[in-house]
């Protein structure tokens, strides 16, 4: 299975996955735009670099945490109804 086919099948699993993938892509595009058009940072020390990396990765982690939580809530609701 090729990479585009894998991505397509992953996104078509449920609505939460599709929304998570769209939000992740939007976040990465915003990061790219900020990196391309943003000014050069004055503080490039260790702490500033660490805060920058956390600021880039944490929203992606929160998006996929929300996707997992939405799946569990949907599964619990489905099991309770059945």
C-alpha positions in Angstrom: 0.0 0.0 0.0 1.4 3.4 -1.0 1.7 6.3 1.3 -1.2 8.3 -0.2 -3.5 5.3 0.1 -2.4 4.8 3.8 -3.2 8.4 4.6 -6.5 8.3 2.8 -7.6 5.1 4.7 -6.4 6.6 8.0 -8.4 9.8 7.5 -11.5 8.0 6.4 -11.7 6.0 9.7 -14.0 8.5 11.5 -14.9 12.1 11.7 -12.6 12.8 14.6 -9.6 11.5 12.7 -10.5 13.6 9.7 -10.9 16.7 11.8 -7.6 15.9 13.7 -5.7 15.5 10.4 -7.2 18.8 9.1 -6.3 20.7 12.2 -2.8 19.2 12.3 -2.2 20.2 8.6 -3.5 23.7 9.4 -1.2 24.0 12.3 1.8 22.9 10.3 0.9 25.4 7.5 0.7 28.2 10.1 4.1 27.2 11.5 5.5 27.3 8.0 4.0 30.7 7.3 5.3 32.0 10.5 8.8 30.6 9.9 8.9 32.0 6.4 7.5 35.5 7.1 8.4 35.9 10.8 11.3 38.1 11.9 14.6 36.6 13.0 14.5 35.8 16.7 16.9 37.8 18.9 17.0 35.2 21.6 18.3 31.9 20.3 19.6 30.5 23.5 18.8 27.2 25.0 15.6 28.2 26.9 14.2 30.1 24.0 14.8 27.2 21.7 13.2 24.8 24.1 10.1 27.0 24.5 9.9 27.3 20.7 10.0 23.5 20.2 7.4 22.9 22.9 5.2 25.6 21.4 5.4 23.8 18.0 4.8 20.3 19.3 2.3 20.8 22.1 -0.6 21.8 20.0 -0.2 18.7 17.8 -0.2 16.5 20.9 -3.3 18.2 22.2 -5.1 17.8 18.9 -4.4 14.0 18.8 -5.2 13.7 22.6 -8.6 15.2 21.8 -9.1 12.8 18.8 -8.4 9.9 21.1 -10.7 11.2 23.8 -13.5 11.7 21.2 -13.1 8.1 20.0 -13.3 6.8 23.6 -16.4 8.9 24.3 -18.0 7.7 21.1 -17.1 4.0 21.9 -18.5 4.4 25.4 -21.7 5.9 24.1 -22.1 3.2 21.5 -21.5 0.5 24.1 -23.9 2.0 26.6 -26.6 2.3 23.9 -26.1 -1.3 22.8 
